[in-house]
């Protein structure tokens, strides 16, 4: 895996996040916090979970240990608060990724978690963040569609086609 591949995946990741956030902005506060059958109960909860996971992984990359969840530090009571923080998080994550080189991709990331020490190949962790986001953005897309605000295609190929235009 090359760093340029990771950068492309993160470009996709933030493009897809923006589609979800844009459509979510069209909903009422009640719709954003309405209980659903999805894994994080509400649309706002699912969106916040995606942001929280990105934050946790970036913190692990930098500090080599799990320190805390973002949601334990920062209350996200509105979509606007999530969007504002996400702009900072995207900038920080892109800066971290831009600091990497191709030869870093196969390095082992050793990090402390409450259960002990974990070790994974760095590019696996970087791809995991994007894949994890894709899983939960898909749930968000279903919720948005149920509210009559479909984000449309959030496929990687659709992103590549738009990027090529």
Buried (B, 14 or more C-beta within 10 A) or exposed (E): BEBEBBBBBBBBBBBBBBBBBEBBEEBEEEBBBBEBEBEBBBBBBBBBBBBBBBBBBBBBBEEEBBEEBBBEEBEBEEBEBBBEBBEEBBEBBBEBBEEBEEEBBEEEBEBBEEEEEBEBBBBBBBBEBBEBBBEBBBBBBBBBEEBEBEBEBBEBEBBEEEEEE
